[in-house]
Amino acid sequence: MLAVRWQDASGTNRADWTITWTLAPEGRGTCLFLVHEGFDPDDDLQMMARKIMGSGWRTHIMDALDRVVGQL
């Protein structure tokens, strides 16, 4: 498991997010779990960021990760 946490350094944004990557055996392979948490549901900007980042994790990041792993 790898967890990364960050907060807004300026203090103007209340962002306090954690991304956790966990690997687990699955059949003859490995399953990757990704959890991105800490979004404030009452903050419209954070919810917009969550929506944008959520689709990015599922498309751009996972596709790039798949290409890298395929080259190993």
C-alpha positions, 0 to 999 in steps of 0.5 A: 500500500502507498498513501499520499496526502496533501493539503493546500499550502496557501490556506485559502482552499480547504483541500486535505486529500489522500490517495491510497494505492493498494495491490492485492492478489487476484487469481493469477494476477494483481488487482490495483485499488485506488481510493482518493478521499478527503473531498468536502461535499459542501464545497462546490469547487472541491466537488467539481475537482472530485468529478474531474479527477475521478474521470481522469483516474479512470481514463488517463492515469489507468491507461498510462499505467497499463502501457507502462506495466505492459512494457515491463 
